Structures are given as structure tokens and as C-alpha cells.
Amino acid sequence: MFARVIAAEGAGHAIAAVTEQFADARGQSGFSGFCLLANREEGKVVTISLWNSLPDAQAAEARAEAARSMGVHHASRRDV
């Protein structure tokens, strides 16, 4: 299993956009689950998405390019 960790900062609408993106992940191949932590007052969000295989996690990374324009400061992949 692989985990993608993303930390982002931005206005409330950026948090909503990141939240929506991860809600859409449920239908993607290899998706296993996710956790989202948000502080709307400070405009910060951390997400952890779980993927069944490395190719699934890599495909999610490609789809997440749009998130980078929403204020993503750090994205990483971890083998779990």
C-alpha cells in the first residue's frame, strides 16, 4: 500500500477545492481511503490518501497537478 501526503495553505475556497478533489478519488482505480485534516481559520489542510499499488499512487499524482495551483506546498509518497 502507498500513501500520498499533501499539505496545503490557502483561502477557504482552496481548502474546499482540495476537499472536493479527494472526494472524487473514491472512484479512481486502486483507491483505498483518505484522511483530511483542515484548519479553516488558518487556511491549512493536510490530506493522506491510500493507494493499493505504486502505479495507482503515481496516477493520482498525475491527476493532482491541478492541486499545485491551489497552494499545495508539499506532496510526498510513502510506502506503508
ABEGO torsion letter per residue (X at the ends): XBBBBBBBBEBAAAAAAAAAAAAAAAABBGBAEBBBBBBAAAGBBBBBBBBABAAAAAAAAAAAAAAAAAGBABBBBBBX
